Amino acid sequence: MIRARWICLCLFLCAGQLPAQISLVDAFPSLPAFSRPIECVSPGDGTDRLFVVEQRGKIWVFHPTAPSPQRRLFLDLSGMVSSTGSETGLLGLAFHPNYATNGQFFINYTSSSSGALKTYVARYTVSASNPDSALATSETVFLSQDQPYENHNGGKIAFGPDGYLYISFGDGGSGNDPQNNGQTLTTVLGKILRIDVNAATFPYNYSIPPSNPFAANSAGYRKEIYAYGVRNPWKFSFDAETGTLWAGDVGQGAREEVDTIVAGGNYGWRLMEGTICTPNVNPDCRDTAGTILPLWDYGRGAGDVSITGGYVYRGSAIPSLKGRYVYGDYASGRIWALALHGSQPPTNALLLDSPHTISSFAQDRDRELYVVAYGTGRLYRVTGPATDTGSLDLPRTFSLAGNFPNPFNPTTTIVYEVPVTSGVRLSVFDLLGKEVRVLVDSTVAPGRHEAVLDATGLASGMYLYTLRAGSFEQTRKMVLLR
């Protein structure tokens, strides 16, 4: 059956094709499928090993360069972590920077063994006699947090280039952040945390890095907070070259966003959802001063509903991806590459439209990129041409894509591309030729752009929208259906 998103995708391709030859291949066909895999991690210990985390509590290890890789059970916590709920369970794994010598690693999981649902961040150690087996009895809990609902648990953990452990917490769940946790600094919910696991300050098993933004506060703010105002940051990563912290934050119902996280940053939730003020929560755009807008966000069209954060590509096999942030959407399976251009706006290229539910991306020891597919339970290697084909460069022509959704009520997103800095006017007309909305009337940088039409106040029926840029002009139709 042809999926609906292919219909929308073809509208994007009216001026060209997808970047050439970027594809996914089953990286390890000899391995059995994993069950609900949500993470794949390289230990950074000089070995080639990869560790795969299954949501219901198992961690597997294998050597990817072996002639026929065989997996071994590294740690089984299936009797301890949550076994229900689509967003609970074993959610994160991070190896200590000195894992090769101290054998320490950290996990993030949810459990209701104490009665209430809680998130735990804990340290474990590897067996001294078997490097492919962990000691299940070695747990030391570093953090615990009550979860008011089952969803929005975040769960990613990773060590930064500064040697500190970073931890993502969602807003606690439900809809519209009912407890306003994202903007409340006395809770860790809705935050990115940073702790020092190499020193302990009573009564904790960790200490607060002195450069944390609230480390010296006396107002009761959680000193672990590194950044706040996030909804459900599902995967973050550090650029191996620059150290920049990138995160994908899952939206409520309108926008999915990519952020670069800085110390003390307020990323807006629940006041903001992506680049818009949160519908039904903050329609009047109150109290948004000082919030940091996403580097990139996208609407919920073509089946896109849940961003999965990825990595800045620093491998060598695909030169055209160098320095680009590769990420995807869990539901649609689409994968993009986001490029920065100094002071110019970033540009975003659709790499491919995969059939997979993408729970995570992964890097091996050589920084080559993999996709973790939740549904098939397999790891797919991202492959592409060994020379830079230029296929991810800026658009070569002006183009106006079909809006999505279409029909719509009351909002729809219009996508257009410009190859050079241009004066752009994007307008909406009724069938009598009357201009009823002006969505864009400004100078626009090269790249792919989105404009959102809010048709509140307009009558049902067919409308036209026109893109004008220099001598270029293109018109398309859309239907407002109330």
DAKA-V784783 format. One record per residue. N is the residue number from 1. OMEGA is omega in degrees with one decimal (* if undefined). Layout:
n->[N;N]
omega->[OMEGA;OMEGA]
//
This chain:
n->[1;2;3;4;5;6;7;8;9;10;11;12;13;14;15;16;17;18;19;20;21;22;23;24;25;26;27;28;29;30;31;32;33;34;35;36;37;38;39;40;41;42;43;44;45;46;47;48;49;50;51;52;53;54;55;56;57;58;59;60;61;62;63;64;65;66;67;68;69;70;71;72;73;74;75;76;77;78;79;80;81;82;83;84;85;86;87;88;89;90;91;92;93;94;95;96;97;98;99;100;101;102;103;104;105;106;107;108;109;110;111;112;113;114;115;116;117;118;119;120;121;122;123;124;125;126;127;128;129;130;131;132;133;134;135;136;137;138;139;140;141;142;143;144;145;146;147;148;149;150;151;152;153;154;155;156;157;158;159;160;161;162;163;164;165;166;167;168;169;170;171;172;173;174;175;176;177;178;179;180;181;182;183;184;185;186;187;188;189;190;191;192;193;194;195;196;197;198;199;200;201;202;203;204;205;206;207;208;209;210;211;212;213;214;215;216;217;218;219;220;221;222;223;224;225;226;227;228;229;230;231;232;233;234;235;236;237;238;239;240;241;242;243;244;245;246;247;248;249;250;251;252;253;254;255;256;257;258;259;260;261;262;263;264;265;266;267;268;269;270;271;272;273;274;275;276;277;278;279;280;281;282;283;284;285;286;287;288;289;290;291;292;293;294;295;296;297;298;299;300;301;302;303;304;305;306;307;308;309;310;311;312;313;314;315;316;317;318;319;320;321;322;323;324;325;326;327;328;329;330;331;332;333;334;335;336;337;338;339;340;341;342;343;344;345;346;347;348;349;350;351;352;353;354;355;356;357;358;359;360;361;362;363;364;365;366;367;368;369;370;371;372;373;374;375;376;377;378;379;380;381;382;383;384;385;386;387;388;389;390;391;392;393;394;395;396;397;398;399;400;401;402;403;404;405;406;407;408;409;410;411;412;413;414;415;416;417;418;419;420;421;422;423;424;425;426;427;428;429;430;431;432;433;434;435;436;437;438;439;440;441;442;443;444;445;446;447;448;449;450;451;452;453;454;455;456;457;458;459;460;461;462;463;464;465;466;467;468;469;470;471;472;473;474;475;476;477;478;479;480;481;482]
omega->[178.1;-178.3;-175.8;-175.4;176.6;178.1;178.4;-178.1;-177.3;177.1;178.3;-172.3;-175.7;-178.1;-179.3;-177.8;174.2;176.1;-169.5;162.3;169.2;-175.8;176.8;174.0;176.3;-171.5;-173.5;-174.7;-179.3;-179.3;170.9;176.7;174.5;-179.8;179.5;179.7;-179.3;-178.4;172.5;-169.2;169.7;-174.8;-179.5;-176.5;-178.8;176.0;178.8;-169.9;170.5;-179.6;-178.1;-178.7;172.8;-172.2;-176.4;163.3;-179.0;173.3;-179.3;178.3;175.8;177.3;-174.0;-177.9;175.9;-179.2;175.7;-173.4;176.6;-178.2;175.9;179.2;-177.3;-178.7;179.6;177.7;-173.9;177.4;-173.8;-175.2;-178.8;-178.8;177.7;178.8;-175.7;-177.0;178.2;176.9;175.9;-166.6;-175.4;179.9;177.3;178.2;178.8;177.8;178.0;-176.9;-177.9;-178.2;-176.9;175.9;-177.1;171.9;-173.5;177.5;175.2;-178.1;172.6;179.6;174.3;-178.0;179.3;-178.6;177.8;177.0;-180.0;166.6;178.0;167.8;-171.4;177.4;173.1;176.4;178.9;176.5;178.9;-176.1;-177.0;-176.8;178.6;179.5;177.9;178.1;-176.6;-178.3;-173.4;-173.6;167.3;-178.3;178.5;-178.6;168.8;-176.9;174.9;176.9;-177.5;178.3;-176.9;-173.7;177.1;-179.9;-176.3;170.9;179.6;172.2;178.7;175.0;177.3;177.8;176.6;179.1;179.1;179.2;177.7;-172.7;176.8;173.5;170.9;-172.3;179.4;171.1;-170.5;-179.8;175.8;175.9;-171.4;178.8;-178.7;-178.1;-177.1;-177.9;-178.0;-172.0;177.8;175.8;177.0;-179.5;-178.0;-172.8;161.3;-178.0;173.7;-179.8;177.0;-177.0;-177.8;177.7;-178.2;174.8;-175.5;7.5;-175.7;174.7;179.3;174.1;-179.0;173.8;-176.4;178.8;173.8;-172.0;-178.9;-175.8;-175.4;-173.8;177.0;-177.1;-178.9;176.7;179.3;-174.5;177.6;-172.7;172.7;176.6;-174.8;-178.9;176.5;-175.7;176.8;-176.4;-177.0;178.1;169.9;-178.6;176.5;173.0;-175.5;-179.6;-173.6;-176.0;179.9;179.1;179.7;179.2;169.6;-177.4;-176.2;-176.2;-178.5;-179.8;-174.4;-171.6;171.1;-169.9;172.6;-179.8;162.7;-168.1;176.5;-178.5;178.1;-177.0;173.8;-173.3;161.0;-174.9;13.0;179.3;-177.8;170.0;-172.1;-177.9;-179.2;172.7;-168.6;176.9;177.7;178.7;-176.1;-175.5;-179.7;177.0;178.3;168.7;-179.3;179.9;178.4;176.9;-177.5;178.0;179.3;173.5;179.4;170.1;-179.6;-177.8;-177.0;175.4;178.4;178.9;-179.7;179.8;-173.8;-176.8;170.5;-178.7;-176.6;-174.4;164.6;-174.7;178.0;174.4;-178.7;-173.4;-175.7;-174.7;-177.4;179.0;-174.7;174.9;-179.5;178.2;-177.7;-177.4;-177.0;176.4;-176.5;-171.8;-175.0;-176.3;-179.6;-177.7;-178.5;171.5;-177.9;-177.2;175.4;-177.6;179.2;-178.4;178.2;178.4;176.9;175.4;-172.8;-179.5;173.8;-179.4;-179.3;178.7;-173.7;177.4;-168.8;166.4;-170.1;180.0;-177.6;165.0;-178.0;174.0;171.4;-175.8;179.2;179.9;173.0;-164.6;178.5;172.8;175.9;-175.9;-175.5;-174.8;-178.9;-179.2;-175.0;176.0;-178.7;177.6;174.1;-177.8;179.1;-178.0;-177.6;174.7;-179.2;-177.4;-176.6;-175.2;178.2;179.2;-179.7;179.5;-179.1;-179.6;168.5;175.1;176.8;-177.1;173.7;178.6;175.3;-6.4;178.2;3.0;-176.1;175.0;-9.1;-176.4;174.6;-177.6;178.5;-178.1;176.2;-178.8;175.2;-175.9;-179.0;176.1;-170.0;166.7;-172.9;170.0;178.5;-172.4;177.2;-176.9;168.8;-174.4;175.4;178.7;178.8;177.4;-175.7;176.9;168.9;-175.2;179.6;173.0;-173.6;173.7;-172.1;178.5;177.3;176.1;179.2;-175.9;176.6;172.7;-178.1;175.1;170.4;-173.5;176.3;-179.2;177.0;179.7;175.3;176.3;-179.0;176.3;176.5;171.9;-171.1;173.7;174.7;177.7;-174.8;179.4;-178.6;174.3;178.5;-178.7;174.5;-178.3;172.6;-174.9;173.0;-173.9;-177.4;*]
//
